[in-house]
Amino acid sequence: MTERLAKAEIISLEVESANNEHPWMQFAGMYANNPLFDEVLADIAVYRNEIDADMEEYYR
């Protein structure tokens, strides 16, 4: 194996991606004009704060 590796050559290849766009980009901003969007974000923040408080209590 050492003999085989001694003869090895390291090369670099540049490979182009077929699609450079992130697969979720098509959904970005789809709810920007929804009147409930801010309410949903607020609910998510409240839930996240509850989870964070639970975790802090758990690790005390």
Residue frames as a rotation matrix with the C-alpha (Angstrom) as fourth column:
MET 1
0.571 0.821 0.000 0.00
0.821 -0.571 0.000 0.00
0.000 0.000 -1.000 0.00
THR 2
0.405 -0.502 -0.764 2.81
0.169 -0.780 0.602 2.43
-0.898 -0.373 -0.231 0.85
GLU 3
-0.656 -0.679 0.330 4.38
0.400 0.058 0.915 1.75
-0.640 0.732 0.233 -2.54
ARG 4
-0.175 0.699 0.694 1.10
0.968 -0.008 0.253 2.43
0.182 0.715 -0.675 -4.29
LEU 5
0.769 0.486 -0.415 0.54
0.587 -0.795 0.156 5.68
-0.254 -0.364 -0.896 -2.38
ALA 6
-0.049 -0.883 -0.467 4.08
0.297 -0.460 0.837 6.83
-0.954 -0.097 0.284 -3.15
LYS 7
-0.822 -0.233 0.519 3.16
0.539 -0.025 0.842 6.86
-0.183 0.972 0.146 -6.83
ALA 8
0.167 0.986 0.023 -0.13
0.965 -0.158 -0.209 8.70
-0.202 0.057 -0.978 -6.26
GLU 9
-0.839 -0.327 0.434 -0.71
0.439 -0.879 0.186 12.16
0.321 0.346 0.881 -7.63
ILE 10
-0.211 0.763 -0.611 -2.99
0.717 -0.304 -0.627 14.69
-0.665 -0.570 -0.483 -5.97
ILE 11
-0.832 0.036 0.553 -4.98
0.429 -0.590 0.684 16.79
0.351 0.806 0.476 -8.38
SER 12
-0.577 0.704 -0.415 -7.80
0.100 -0.443 -0.891 19.28
-0.811 -0.555 0.185 -7.94
LEU 13
-0.657 0.483 0.579 -10.94
0.710 0.136 0.691 19.44
0.255 0.865 -0.432 -10.02
GLU 14
-0.833 0.496 -0.245 -13.36
-0.347 -0.813 -0.467 22.30
-0.431 -0.304 0.850 -10.34
VAL 15
-0.726 0.664 0.179 -16.89
0.673 0.633 0.384 20.97
0.142 0.399 -0.906 -10.65
GLU 16
-0.838 0.494 0.231 -19.79
-0.470 -0.869 0.155 23.27
0.278 0.021 0.960 -11.39
SER 17
-0.692 0.688 0.219 -23.07
0.154 0.437 -0.886 22.69
-0.705 -0.580 -0.408 -9.63
ALA 18
-0.611 0.545 0.575 -26.10
0.757 0.191 0.624 22.12
0.230 0.817 -0.529 -11.83
ASN 19
0.404 0.783 0.473 -28.17
0.439 -0.620 0.650 24.54
0.802 -0.056 -0.594 -9.75
ASN 20
-0.656 -0.755 0.011 -26.57
0.403 -0.362 -0.840 27.20
0.638 -0.547 0.542 -7.55
GLU 21
-0.246 0.646 0.722 -29.86
-0.628 -0.674 0.388 28.42
0.738 -0.358 0.572 -6.06
HIS 22
-0.925 0.006 0.379 -30.81
-0.332 0.470 -0.818 27.22
-0.183 -0.882 -0.433 -2.60
PRO 23
-0.776 0.626 -0.077 -33.82
0.445 0.629 0.637 24.87
0.447 0.460 -0.767 -2.93
TRP 24
-0.122 0.770 -0.626 -35.89
0.950 -0.092 -0.298 26.92
-0.287 -0.631 -0.721 -0.46
MET 25
-0.877 -0.286 -0.385 -35.30
0.204 -0.949 0.241 30.28
-0.435 0.133 0.891 -2.20
GLN 26
-0.721 0.653 0.232 -38.51
0.235 -0.085 0.968 29.86
0.653 0.752 -0.092 -4.16
PHE 27
0.192 0.826 -0.530 -40.40
0.837 0.145 0.528 30.16
0.513 -0.545 -0.664 -0.86
ALA 28
-0.632 -0.517 -0.577 -38.56
0.751 -0.592 -0.292 33.23
-0.191 -0.618 0.763 0.47
GLY 29
-0.944 0.219 -0.245 -40.95
-0.204 -0.975 -0.082 36.10
-0.257 -0.028 0.966 1.11
MET 30
-0.721 0.692 -0.045 -44.09
0.307 0.376 0.874 34.19
0.622 0.616 -0.483 0.18
TYR 31
0.144 0.800 -0.583 -45.86
0.952 0.049 0.302 35.36
0.269 -0.599 -0.754 3.36
ALA 32
-0.798 -0.587 -0.136 -44.46
0.601 -0.765 -0.231 38.90
0.032 -0.267 0.963 3.45
ASN 33
-0.785 0.545 0.296 -47.83
-0.393 -0.807 0.441 40.48
0.479 0.230 0.847 2.61
ASN 34
-0.141 0.736 -0.662 -49.92
0.505 0.629 0.592 38.13
0.852 -0.251 -0.460 4.76
PRO 35
0.143 0.246 0.959 -51.61
-0.515 -0.809 0.285 40.15
0.845 -0.534 0.011 7.54
LEU 36
0.963 0.257 0.086 -51.18
-0.212 0.517 0.829 37.23
0.169 -0.816 0.552 9.97
PHE 37
0.420 -0.872 -0.252 -47.43
0.317 0.401 -0.859 36.94
0.850 0.281 0.445 9.40
ASP 38
-0.358 -0.572 0.738 -46.41
-0.464 -0.576 -0.672 39.23
0.810 -0.583 -0.060 12.28
GLU 39
0.413 0.598 0.687 -48.83
-0.904 0.181 0.386 37.44
0.106 -0.781 0.616 14.60
VAL 40
0.930 -0.123 -0.346 -47.34
0.080 0.988 -0.135 34.07
0.359 0.098 0.928 13.71
LEU 41
-0.007 -0.997 0.079 -43.81
0.179 -0.079 -0.981 35.39
0.984 0.007 0.179 14.32
ALA 42
-0.201 0.007 0.980 -44.91
-0.838 -0.519 -0.169 36.71
0.507 -0.855 0.110 17.72
ASP 43
0.801 0.545 0.246 -46.43
-0.597 0.701 0.391 33.32
0.041 -0.460 0.887 18.61
ILE 44
0.636 -0.659 -0.401 -43.19
0.329 0.702 -0.631 31.60
0.698 0.269 0.664 17.59
ALA 45
-0.298 -0.771 0.563 -41.19
-0.234 -0.513 -0.826 34.00
0.926 -0.378 -0.028 19.79
VAL 46
0.206 0.457 0.865 -43.48
-0.959 -0.084 0.272 33.34
0.197 -0.885 0.421 22.78
TYR 47
0.974 0.174 -0.148 -43.14
-0.160 0.982 0.104 29.59
0.163 -0.077 0.984 22.31
ARG 48
0.292 -0.946 -0.143 -39.37
0.289 0.230 -0.929 29.84
0.912 0.230 0.340 21.95
ASN 49
-0.294 -0.361 0.885 -39.15
-0.650 -0.603 -0.463 31.86
0.701 -0.711 -0.057 25.17
GLU 50
0.619 0.583 0.526 -41.24
-0.785 0.445 0.431 29.23
0.017 -0.680 0.733 26.98
ILE 51
0.875 -0.348 -0.338 -38.96
0.229 0.910 -0.346 26.45
0.428 0.225 0.875 25.75
ASP 52
-0.071 -0.950 0.303 -35.85
0.024 -0.305 -0.952 28.43
0.997 -0.061 0.045 26.74
ALA 53
-0.041 0.129 0.991 -37.28
-0.922 -0.386 0.012 29.02
0.384 -0.913 0.135 30.23
ASP 54
0.913 0.397 0.098 -38.09
-0.407 0.861 0.306 25.32
0.037 -0.319 0.947 30.58
MET 55
0.564 -0.773 -0.291 -34.53
0.379 0.555 -0.740 24.41
0.734 0.308 0.606 29.58
GLU 56
-0.262 -0.650 0.714 -33.04
-0.409 -0.595 -0.692 26.89
0.874 -0.473 -0.110 32.06
GLU 57
0.325 0.483 0.813 -35.22
-0.942 0.091 0.323 25.46
0.082 -0.871 0.484 34.82
TYR 58
0.959 0.062 -0.277 -34.29
-0.091 0.992 -0.092 21.90
0.269 0.113 0.957 33.85
TYR 59
0.302 -0.940 -0.156 -30.54
0.469 0.289 -0.834 22.55
0.830 0.179 0.529 34.04
ARG 60
0.175 -0.224 0.959 -30.60
-0.699 -0.714 -0.040 24.35
0.694 -0.663 -0.281 37.41
